[in-house]
Amino acid sequence: MTDDGMYSGVAFRSAAAIGDSKAVGGDVYSVTIFANELSRDGMSVDLDGMDFSNYEKNPVVLYAHDHVGRTYSGGLPIGRTLRLARTSAGQIRAEFEFLAGDAFAERVRNAWERGFLRGASIGWRPVETRPSGRGARAMRSELLEWSIVAVPADPDALRDVYLRVVRAMLSPPPDESERSEKVIFDHREELPSHQLSRIEEDEGELDLDETRRLLTDFREGVAV
């Protein structure tokens, strides 16, 4: 089984998440858990045909798709989903909370908040497929779970706060340097400290050369 493959009839699709997650309020976070419709093996997914109903009865957030105890999570959930939504851009977005009082879940939460864990991945089951192009298309499918993962695959899924930053940066500005500075400044309170330290100078002003480098990384889908 790979990060973007199938095992025992269950398919896994990973989604790269760059930067920090958006804190929706209190201890609730928001993240894109599925982005690209086409996987490396040619399997695409019709999101309108993906059924969330069974998942919503048991809305677990796992670590690395572990439900049998092969990781330090012991097969137990590290959080739960509070809300799922399909977006007009062909993505699935989740609002979730971490399991409080669990040592491993707290470790994952700490790594997530500090930007060391960046990946999200869904586990899903194809129900109805048909040939399409060089592969197949899942016309109907079932979401089984989603996980926080250490190694993501799809480059288009961004944690929501960074998605807003990227979209703003990719809007052609009259003065790119000035625009980049404003975008980062507008989101500085939402960025983790280790990211801010990379784009701030000693006197607290933004380093525009570093901002431009980050912009290039964002455009190329590079996790920073």
Beta strands, then each sheet from edge to edge (+ up, - down):
strand 1: 6-7
strand 2: 10-15
strand 3: 22-25
strand 4: 28-34
strand 5: 43-45
strand 6: 50-51
strand 7: 60-63
strand 8: 79-86
strand 9: 92-98
strand 10: 119-132
strand 11: 135-149
sheet 1: 1+ 2- 10+ 11- 5-
sheet 2: 1+ 2- 10+ 11- 6-
sheet 3: 1+ 2- 10+ 11- 7- 8+ 9- 4+ 3-
end
